[in-house]
């Protein structure tokens, strides 16, 4: 049961106001890393960085830093283009 509760907490929710009350719905988007339009070499570099980052969770805990990673993708919507 704990695994089910944890899985529920990990779902991305979108809250909508309906009839003066808020309702949560699961936000499901068809985009995945595989469908991201990006140069193959750059995509490989990002994936390698993410893999390395995931493997270093304990290191971040030891040094007292937040275990976070972010990327800024920019360009026309849906393209992942770089200048």
N, C-alpha and C positions, 0 to 999 in steps of 0.2 A: 504494500500500500504506500509506503514511503517513496518508492520509485515512481509511482503514478503521480503523487503530489509534486515531487520534484520536476517531473516531466511537464506537468501542467504549468508550473511556475516559469518554465523556460520558453513557453509559447509566447510569441509576440502578439500582444493584444492591441486592438484599436477600440477606443471608447467612443460611443455615439450617444448623443442626447435624443431620446425618443419619448415624447409625451411627458416632458418635464422630469424624466429620470434617465440615468446613464446606464447603458448596456454595453458589455464587453463582447467583442467578437474576435475570433482568431484572425490575424492578418496573415493571409497566404499570398505570396507573390511568386509568379512563375520564373523570375530571374534566379539564376544560380551562377556560381563561379564559372562553370563550364560554358554558359551562354553569354558571358561577358565578352564584348567585342574589344579585344586588346591585342597588341603585337605579341606573337607567340613567345619571344624571348623575354619580354617584360612580364607576361603572365607567369612564365616559369620562375622568374626571379621573385615575384610576389609570393607564389606558392611555396617556394623554398624558404623565404623569410617567415611566412606563417608557420610552416612546419617546425622550424628552429625555435620560434617564439613559443609554440605550444609545449615543446620539450623542455623549456626553461622555467616553467611555472614555479618550481621549488626554489630556483635561484632568485627570482623576484621576491619571493616570500622571505628568504634569508636576508636579503639586503634591504628589505622594508620598502620596496617600491610597488606601486600599483601594477598588477598584471593586466595591462591594457595594450592594445595595438590599434592604430587607426590609419587609414589610407584616405587620401583625398584624390578622388577620380574626377576629372573635369573634361569638358568638351561638349559637343552636342548631345542631348539626352540619348542614352542607349548606345553610345558609340565607344566610350572609354578612350577617346582619342587624346593624344598629347600634341603639343605644338612642335 
